[in-house]
Amino acid sequence: MIGNLFQRWVGDPALFLAVLLMTAFGVAMIYSAGVLNIPSPVTEGVWIRQAQWAAIALVSFTIIRMIGPRWIEWIAVPAYVVSVFLLVITLIVGTGSGTAAGVKSFLDLGFLRFQPSEFAKLATILALARYLGTRPEDPATLRALVNPAAIVGVPLVLVILQPDLGTALSFVGILFAALFWAGTPVGLMALLLSPGISLVLSFDPRIWAASFVFLVGALYLYRYRLFLVESLSVVLANLAAGTISTPLWNSLADYQQNRILVYLDPSVDPRGAGYHVVQSMVAIGSGGPTGKGFTAGTQKRFDFLPEQHTDFIFSVIGEELGYLGTILTLSLFAFILYRLVRMAEGEDDLFAGLVTFGIFGAWLVHIFVNIGMTVGMVPVTGIPLPFVSYGGTFLLMSWVAIAVAARLASDA
């Protein structure tokens, strides 16, 4: 009987316990991140605030589990409109954070300081699922992808303007996860993504020219699935992406350019823009098989490791818990993502499946980019690790997302 009551409360016991364990682990690692030889006001006591946010998140989880599934579907559009409004207000009167200089991503109400982009992610997932879930057929043409791309594109552009590239990437994950679950052909999604690929490749004209020839060939082979206007639109979009790359590069701030250059070669500026990556890789590499011990990481204790309680919390895990700790962390993340996929597969309602898989897409980007930047696989961006990095709004909205997915589950 107790087991049945627990399942009725949490929806998916395995997913709930995995997320709860990851949250507790995150609080512990944030505490460790604050244990320095010379205490810092930036990290002092942050684990207590994270624990408080975790308690608020559990209360919110319980409340949302009592909301009817149809109410969640009904609120999708209003929530999306509110989230866009909050993002616009953030650009006007928003403030930055101590861990992201120059970024206007927070709204400070005096009694509460929160990050609207985190709310916007879930609102966008709901709105996108609402739109795709009401379509009579799967999106099978580029024309059919215009509206879904616009739904995601509006908050994405507003977040980029903050600028917060890391969070913006999660919106891309949401879009492609939802389109995939809605039955969009993979080739069509590749064409939708092609301008972004062209933008990246255009920094080398020879590589971009080769990719453009490949694209034209692909369009010819795919012509029976496309209208002429759609093919021309793809070609023009890729040409435009190749044309604007140089002006776009020149418009980037120095620190943004340096982050990209350092990604290509961290040794270019080891004491400047490359400092984060170099110190992170040193910390993770020095952990060895089992680590230096909880709170005992030397790179962290001497404050060589930057942003150790937020963006680079995985570096603390690697240094103090070693290879074993990182593998267990990755395994737990893999299990959480696996349970989300299984929940989506078990949904009878398309809206519920789209929401669950959209959450999967957002978190997959967060996990890949955050861990990737700590080991030099991707450029450094301000993106937290779900349930582990310090951040009240992010932790709260992650738990809200779990509550929504559990409430929409067919066995809820």
C-alpha positions in Angstrom: 0.0 0.0 0.0 2.8 2.4 0.9 4.5 1.6 -2.4 1.3 2.4 -4.3 0.9 5.7 -2.5 4.5 6.6 -3.3 4.0 5.7 -7.0 0.9 7.9 -7.1 2.8 10.8 -5.6 5.9 10.6 -7.9 4.6 9.0 -11.1 7.8 7.2 -12.0 9.6 6.1 -8.8 12.8 5.2 -10.6 13.1 8.6 -12.3 12.1 10.4 -9.1 14.7 8.6 -7.0 17.4 9.1 -9.6 16.7 12.9 -9.8 16.5 13.1 -6.0 19.8 11.4 -5.7 21.4 13.6 -8.3 20.0 16.7 -6.5 21.5 15.6 -3.1 24.8 14.8 -4.8 24.7 18.3 -6.3 24.3 19.9 -2.9 27.2 17.9 -1.6 29.5 18.9 -4.5 28.5 22.5 -4.2 29.4 22.3 -0.5 32.8 20.8 -1.5 33.3 23.6 -4.1 33.0 26.1 -1.3 35.7 24.5 0.9 38.7 26.6 0.0 42.0 27.3 1.8 41.0 31.0 1.7 37.2 31.3 2.0 35.5 33.2 -0.8 32.3 35.2 -0.4 31.2 33.9 -3.8 31.0 30.2 -2.7 30.5 30.6 1.0 27.1 29.2 2.1 25.9 28.6 -1.5 25.2 24.9 -0.7 22.7 26.0 2.0 20.8 28.2 -0.6 20.9 25.3 -3.0 19.4 23.0 -0.4 16.7 25.5 0.3 15.8 25.7 -3.4 15.7 21.9 -3.5 13.1 21.9 -0.7 11.1 24.5 -2.6 11.4 22.3 -5.7 10.0 19.3 -3.9 7.0 21.3 -2.7 6.5 22.5 -6.3 6.7 19.0 -7.6 4.0 17.9 -5.2 1.7 20.8 -6.2 2.1 20.2 -9.9 1.5 16.5 -9.5 -2.1 17.5 -8.4 -2.8 19.6 -11.5 -5.0 17.9 -14.1 -3.2 16.9 -17.4 -5.7 18.9 -19.5 -4.9 22.0 -17.4 -1.2 21.7 -18.2 -2.1 21.5 -21.9 -4.4 24.5 -21.7 -1.8 26.6 -19.9 0.8 26.0 -22.6 0.1 29.0 -24.8 -0.4 31.5 -21.9 2.8 30.3 -20.3 4.7 30.8 -23.6 3.3 34.3 -24.0 4.3 35.2 -20.4 7.8 33.7 -20.9 8.4 35.8 -24.0 7.2 38.9 -22.2 9.6 38.2 -19.3 12.5 37.7 -21.7 11.8 41.1 -23.3 11.6 42.7 -19.9 14.9 41.0 -19.0 16.6 42.7 -21.9 15.4 46.1 -20.7 15.9 46.0 -16.9 17.7 42.6 -16.4 20.9 42.1 -14.4 23.8 39.8 -14.7 25.2 37.3 -12.3 28.5 37.0 -10.5 29.4 34.1 -12.7 28.6 35.6 -16.1 30.0 39.0 -16.6 28.1 41.2 -19.1 25.1 38.9 -19.4 21.6 40.3 -18.6 19.8 37.2 -17.7 18.2 37.8 -14.3 15.2 39.8 -13.1 15.7 41.2 -9.6 12.4 41.9 -7.8 14.1 42.7 -4.5 12.7 39.8 -2.6 13.3 37.3 -5.5 16.0 37.0 -8.2 15.2 34.6 -11.0 16.2 33.7 -14.5 13.3 33.9 -17.0 15.0 31.9 -19.6 14.7 28.8 -17.4 10.9 29.3 -17.3 10.9 30.0 -21.0 12.5 26.6 -21.8 9.6 24.7 -20.2 7.0 27.1 -21.6 8.4 26.6 -25.1 8.3 22.8 -24.7 4.7 23.0 -23.8 3.7 25.4 -26.6 5.6 23.4 -29.2 4.0 20.2 -28.0 0.6 21.8 -28.1 1.1 22.9 -31.7 2.7 19.7 -33.0 0.2 17.6 -31.0 -2.8 19.2 -32.8 -1.5 18.7 -36.3 -3.5 16.1 -38.3 -0.3 14.7 -39.9 3.4 14.6 -39.3 5.5 17.6 -40.5 6.9 16.2 -43.7 7.9 19.4 -45.6 10.1 22.4 -44.8 7.0 24.6 -45.1 5.5 22.6 -42.2 8.5 23.3 -40.1 8.2 27.1 -40.3 5.7 27.5 -37.4 7.6 25.1 -35.0 10.8 26.9 -35.8 9.2 30.3 -35.1 7.8 29.1 -31.8 11.3 28.1 -30.6 13.1 30.9 -32.6 11.4 33.8 -30.7 12.7 32.9 -27.2 15.9 31.6 -28.7 16.8 35.0 -30.2 15.8 36.9 -27.1 18.1 34.6 -25.0 21.0 35.1 -27.5 20.5 38.9 -27.2 21.1 38.7 -23.4 23.7 37.2 -24.5 23.5 33.7 -23.2 24.6 31.3 -25.8 24.7 28.2 -23.5 21.0 28.5 -22.6 20.1 29.3 -26.3 21.6 26.0 -27.4 19.1 24.1 -25.2 16.3 25.7 -27.2 17.8 24.1 -30.3 17.8 20.7 -28.5 14.1 21.3 -27.7 13.2 22.0 -31.3 14.9 19.0 -32.8 13.8 16.6 -30.1 10.2 17.7 -30.6 10.4 17.5 -34.4 11.9 14.0 -34.2 9.2 12.8 -31.9 6.5 14.3 -34.1 7.8 12.1 -37.0 9.8 14.6 -39.0 12.1 12.9 -41.5 15.8 13.1 -40.4 16.8 14.4 -43.8 14.4 17.3 -43.5 15.7 18.2 -40.0 19.2 18.1 -41.5 18.2 20.7 -44.1 16.7 22.8 -41.4 20.0 22.7 -39.5 22.1 23.3 -42.6 22.4 27.1 -42.4 23.8 26.8 -38.9 26.3 24.2 -40.1 27.2 26.5 -43.0 27.8 29.4 -40.6 30.3 27.3 -38.7 32.1 25.9 -41.8 32.2 29.2 -43.6 35.2 30.3 -41.5 37.2 28.2 -43.9 36.0 29.1 -47.5 37.3 25.8 -48.9 35.5 23.6 -46.5 32.3 25.7 -46.9 32.5 25.4 -50.7 32.8 21.7 -50.4 29.8 21.5 -48.0 27.7 23.7 -50.3 28.3 21.4 -53.2 27.4 18.5 -51.0 24.2 20.4 -50.0 23.2 21.0 -53.6 23.7 17.4 -54.4 21.6 16.4 -51.4 18.8 18.7 -52.4 18.8 17.2 -55.9 18.5 13.7 -54.5 15.8 14.9 -52.0 13.9 16.8 -54.7 10.9 14.5 -54.7 10.2 15.5 -51.0 10.6 19.3 -51.5 8.9 22.1 -53.4 11.1 24.2 -55.7 10.6 27.2 -53.4 11.8 25.1 -50.4 14.9 24.0 -52.2 15.7 27.6 -53.2 15.1 28.8 -49.6 17.6 26.3 -48.3 20.2 27.3 -50.9 19.7 31.0 -50.1 19.8 30.5 -46.4 23.1 28.7 -46.7 24.5 31.4 -48.9 23.4 34.0 -46.4 25.0 32.1 -43.6 28.3 31.9 -45.5 28.1 35.6 -46.3 27.5 36.9 -42.8 30.1 34.8 -41.0 32.8 37.5 -41.2 30.6 40.4 -40.1 29.2 38.2 -37.4 32.7 37.3 -36.2 33.7 41.0 -36.1 30.6 41.8 -34.1 31.5 39.4 -31.3 32.9 40.7 -28.1 36.6 40.0 -27.5 35.9 37.4 -24.8 33.5 35.6 -27.2 36.1 35.5 -30.0 38.7 34.3 -27.5 36.5 31.5 -26.3 36.2 30.1 -29.8 39.9 30.5 -30.5 40.7 28.8 -27.2 38.4 25.9 -28.0 40.5 25.3 -31.1 43.7 25.5 -29.1 43.6 26.1 -25.3 47.4 26.9 -25.3 46.7 30.1 -27.4 45.9 32.0 -24.2 46.5 29.7 -21.1 46.4 32.6 -18.6 43.5 34.5 -20.3 40.6 33.0 -22.2 42.1 29.5 -22.1 42.5 29.6 -18.3 39.1 28.0 -17.6 39.7 25.0 -19.9 43.3 24.4 -18.9 42.6 24.5 -15.2 39.5 22.3 -15.7 41.5 19.6 -17.6 44.3 19.7 -15.0 41.7 19.2 -12.2 40.0 16.3 -13.9 43.2 14.7 -15.0 44.8 14.9 -11.6 41.9 13.0 -10.0 43.1 9.7 -11.2 41.0 6.5 -10.8 39.4 7.3 -7.4 40.1 11.1 -6.9 41.8 13.1 -4.2 38.9 12.7 -1.8 35.8 14.7 -1.0 36.6 18.4 -0.3 40.3 17.6 -0.9 40.8 18.8 -4.5 43.9 21.0 -4.6 43.0 22.9 -7.8 39.7 23.7 -6.2 41.1 24.4 -2.6 43.7 26.9 -4.0 40.9 28.5 -6.1 42.7 27.8 -9.4 39.5 26.3 -10.7 37.1 29.0 -11.8 33.3 28.9 -11.4 33.7 25.6 -9.5 30.2 25.7 -8.0 28.4 26.5 -11.3 29.6 25.9 -14.8 32.7 23.8 -13.8 31.2 21.6 -11.0 32.0 18.5 -13.1 35.7 19.5 -12.8 35.3 19.3 -9.0 33.8 15.8 -9.3 36.6 14.6 -11.6 39.3 15.9 -9.2 37.8 14.8 -5.9 36.0 11.6 -7.0 38.2 10.6 -9.9 37.4 8.5 -12.9 35.0 6.3 -10.8 33.0 9.4 -9.7 32.7 10.8 -13.2 31.6 7.4 -14.6 28.9 7.0 -11.9 27.7 10.6 -12.5 27.5 10.0 -16.2 25.7 6.7 -15.6 23.1 8.4 -13.4 22.5 11.0 -16.1 22.2 8.3 -18.7 19.6 6.5 -16.5 17.6 9.8 -16.1 17.6 10.4 -19.8 16.7 6.7 -20.4 13.7 6.9 -18.1 12.5 10.0 -19.9 12.6 8.2 -23.2 10.8 5.2 -21.8 8.1 7.6 -20.4 7.7 9.2 -23.8 7.4 5.8 -25.4 4.7 4.8 -23.0 2.5 7.9 -23.6 -0.8 7.4 -25.4 -1.2 11.1 -25.9 1.1 12.8 -28.5 1.2 16.0 -26.5 2.5 14.2 -23.4 5.1 12.3 -25.4 6.3 15.6 -27.1 6.6 17.3 -23.7 8.6 14.5 -22.2 10.9 14.1 -25.2 11.3 17.9 -25.4 12.6 17.8 -21.8 15.0 15.0 -22.8 16.3 17.2 -25.7 16.9 20.2 -23.4 18.8 18.2 -20.7 20.8 16.3 -23.3 22.2 19.6 -24.6 22.9 20.8 -21.1 24.8 17.6 -20.1 26.7 17.3 -23.3 27.8 21.0 -23.5 28.6 21.4 -19.8 30.7 18.3 -19.5 32.1 18.8 -23.0 33.4 22.3 -22.2 35.1 21.0 -19.0 37.3 18.6 -21.0 37.8 20.9 -24.0 35.4 19.2 -26.4 33.2 22.2 -27.0 33.7 26.0 -26.5 33.2 27.4 -23.0 29.6 28.6 -22.6 27.7 29.5 -19.4 25.5 26.4 -19.2 24.9 24.5 -15.9 24.8 20.8 -15.3 21.2 19.7 -14.4 20.6 19.1 -10.7 24.3 19.5 -9.9 25.4 23.0 -10.7 24.4 25.8 -8.3 21.4 27.8 -9.5 18.1 28.1 -7.8 15.9 28.9 -10.8 17.5 26.1 -12.9 17.0 23.5 -10.1 13.4 24.6 -9.5 12.4 24.5 -13.2 14.2 21.2 -13.7 12.0 19.7 -10.9 8.9 21.4 -12.3 9.7 19.8 -15.7 10.0 16.3 -14.0 6.6 17.0 -12.3 5.0 17.9 -15.6 6.4 14.8 -17.3 5.2 12.6 -14.5 1.8 14.2 -14.4 1.3 13.7 -18.1 2.4 10.1 -18.0 -0.3 7.7 -19.0 -0.1 5.8 -15.7 -0.3 9.0 -13.6 
